[in-house]
Structures are given as C-alpha cells and as structure tokens.
Amino acid sequence: MAPKAKHAQRGPAGVAKASSPLASPLRASSRHAGPAAPPVPQNILVLMHADLVPPGLDKRQLQAGTARKNPPWRTEFDVLQGLHSLGHRTRCLGVRDDLSVLAQALTEQPLDLCFNLLEEFHDHTGYGAAVISFLELMRCPYSGCNPRGTLLARDKALAKKLLCFHDIPTPRFAVLPLGRGTRHVGPLAYPLVVKAANEDASLGLSQASVVASPAKLAQRVRFMHEQYGVDVLVEEYIEGRELYVGILGNERLETLPTFELAFDRWPRGAPRIATQRVKWSAAYQARHAIDSVPARGLSARLQAKVQELALAVYRVLGLSGYGRIDFRLTDSGQLYVLEANPNPDIAVDGEFAQAARAAGWEYPELLQRILRLGQAFGPAWKRAQLESAI
C-alpha cells in the first residue's frame, strides 16, 4: 500500500533546514560524441581485499575471460580483465589489515593510478575511507570516491541527516546505538526496516528485518546488536519500487539511465527489499525472477525528477569518481532516497555496468572513464603542487 501522508515528514525532529540544492538547476554533462581515442597504456595497481584476489590469475586467463560463474572475486577478475583488454599493465594487491604492504607496492615501482576495489580494512568498512586517505597521503591517484564522501555516505545515519538538512526526501528514521534498547524510535510509523547504520546496508538484512510491532522491533534490534555488533538504523518502510541511478564525475557529472530492481515472481504481500539473498544468491534471484532492468514506464517528468534528485544527493555528500543513488518510488509518484553508494559494484554483469551499457558504453570504456576520473580528481596535495608551481 502507499505510505501515509506522515511518511513525507523527513528525518528526526529538530533537524534544521537549509536552502535546497534543487533550487538551482543541476546539470549533467552530455553524452560523449564519437569513439574515444585508444587509451595510452598505464601502470595500474588494482587494490582489493586479500580474500578476493582471483586465484591462478595469468594473462591467458585474462585474455580468455575464463572465470567460474559468480565467484566472490568476480568483480576483481572483471576489472583486471577489462583493464588488460585496454592495454594497461596491471598488478593486483590483496590487503587485509597491514598498510605496509600497500606502502611498499606504491613505492617499489612507478604507478600511474591505484584502481581501488577495497571496501574494508581490519574487517570494518568504516576504515575503507582511511585507506583512501592513505593513498592521498602517499600522493597516489586513485579511482573512485574521495575519503570524505566515502565516510559520509557509508555512515547511513549521518548521510540521512545531511539529506534532511537539504530538504531531500528520505524515510523517517532513528538510530539505536549498540547496547541500547528500542525506546527512542520516536513517532515512527510501522512497519519499520531494521538495518546496520554504518556497514553495508545489506548486512543482516532479510525479510525478518521488516517489523510491524514494538516487540518484533526489539527482537530484531537485539539480533543485530548481538549477531553483528553494529549500531542500528531503523526507518519507516516505504512500499514501492526500488530505483537506482548511477553517476560518474567529479565536478561535471554524468547520470546513467535509471534502473530498477524487478521482482517478477515475488510472494504476494512480502516486502520488496534488497536483502542479502536478493543481492547475492543466484538461485534465489532465478527462483523469484529478480533482476536489475531499465526502469519501466517512468514519465519524462518523473525520469527527470529522479535524475535531478540523484545529482543533488551526490553533490550534498561530496561524492566523486562514481556512485549510485538508491530510491523508493511509491504508487503515488513520491520519491524517497534510501541511500548513496560510493564505489558501487562494477562487475561486468552488475547493475552499474548494465546501466553504462544502456548509455552506450561497453565495459572497457566504463573502466577507462573511471580511470580518467581518478587521474583528474584534485585532492589537496595536487592543489598544493599546482600552487607551488605558480
């Protein structure tokens, strides 16, 4: 059913408002014209988690594109293969909890860029931004989002407070820190969604995460606290379609075609949310005909609105490189921002690459664009170099 009118109230009480970034037009750069020139071969370090280094990787594998179906390291393999097809010289480095191996790799051979696929350090996604900061301190250009944007977006509660400040619609919410109960959820309307506040939003997310009573809420919050040891974000469940908008850019932004998560054989009445099984289980996806597809039947006005909101979120959170903004669209046409994802998954058959393909970019060209954006990004050390040269 469509949400009640009070769902339109956004964020916790007492959050101040600022003039909306939607007040002035936000422009995305136009699509490229004509084929791009062949890239100049570069030396690229592909940074990833130690557990996700593709096994037995060699040039013959990369050229043949052989990898078993849906391994956990599929994205890493796809990126290495795509960069190889562009003629780049690549090295892959797996890191878990030791920055010294990264420091050594950054200094032992000349590098043009670090292609960053590392999402966590010391098994904590909150430290992913610290690794990006380390790359900046080492004055190494990198792909993807800057450390501040990464930190803001991955702290779901802080990101939602910033969206509220800028009058960008997002479901009403409350934060329940580790070790506290559920008495401080405020005037939120059931059903509610219980998710991790600072980790990947699918962590611990299942159909049981949508609760319809205080007793079920307390039970699920206790489960998240005890099972995963995380702060919990509780937000009003918005019935509707889940839309995704991919964006590339630092200053000049480019939006990809809007996609949606389709549930074509879904049990009647079950909440349509992107649980861990929905995201990662191929068997579950096949059984329920779940797939990311171009958004169906959006009017020109609604299409423009969702793209405009996506650009506003990207700018408010200070993202760079590439990212994806997730929405809920109700039957009445109301849009709500669920979250922003810096450095979303870029596997060759993933949603982001599919959207790029719909825009006319094959996978190697997408990787080359991400690479160029990383080299064009201007962190503080680059600005200082330019100023000293004046």
Secondary structure as GFF3:
##gff-version 3
##sequence-region A 1 390
A	DSSP	three_ten_helix	5	8	.	.	.	ID=ss1
A	DSSP	three_ten_helix	21	23	.	.	.	ID=ss2
A	DSSP	beta_strand	43	49	.	.	.	ID=ss3
A	DSSP	three_ten_helix	50	52	.	.	.	ID=ss4
A	DSSP	alpha_helix	59	64	.	.	.	ID=ss5
A	DSSP	alpha_helix	74	85	.	.	.	ID=ss6
A	DSSP	beta_strand	89	95	.	.	.	ID=ss7
A	DSSP	alpha_helix	99	108	.	.	.	ID=ss8
A	DSSP	beta_strand	113	116	.	.	.	ID=ss9
A	DSSP	three_ten_helix	125	127	.	.	.	ID=ss10
A	DSSP	alpha_helix	128	137	.	.	.	ID=ss11
A	DSSP	alpha_helix	147	154	.	.	.	ID=ss12
A	DSSP	alpha_helix	156	165	.	.	.	ID=ss13
A	DSSP	beta_strand	173	176	.	.	.	ID=ss14
A	DSSP	beta_strand	192	196	.	.	.	ID=ss15
A	DSSP	three_ten_helix	207	209	.	.	.	ID=ss16
A	DSSP	beta_strand	210	211	.	.	.	ID=ss17
A	DSSP	alpha_helix	214	228	.	.	.	ID=ss18
A	DSSP	beta_strand	232	236	.	.	.	ID=ss19
A	DSSP	beta_strand	241	249	.	.	.	ID=ss20
A	DSSP	beta_strand	253	255	.	.	.	ID=ss21
A	DSSP	beta_strand	259	263	.	.	.	ID=ss22
A	DSSP	alpha_helix	276	280	.	.	.	ID=ss23
A	DSSP	alpha_helix	282	287	.	.	.	ID=ss24
A	DSSP	beta_strand	290	294	.	.	.	ID=ss25
A	DSSP	alpha_helix	300	316	.	.	.	ID=ss26
A	DSSP	beta_strand	322	329	.	.	.	ID=ss27
A	DSSP	beta_strand	335	342	.	.	.	ID=ss28
A	DSSP	alpha_helix	351	358	.	.	.	ID=ss29
A	DSSP	alpha_helix	363	376	.	.	.	ID=ss30
A	DSSP	alpha_helix	380	389	.	.	.	ID=ss31
###
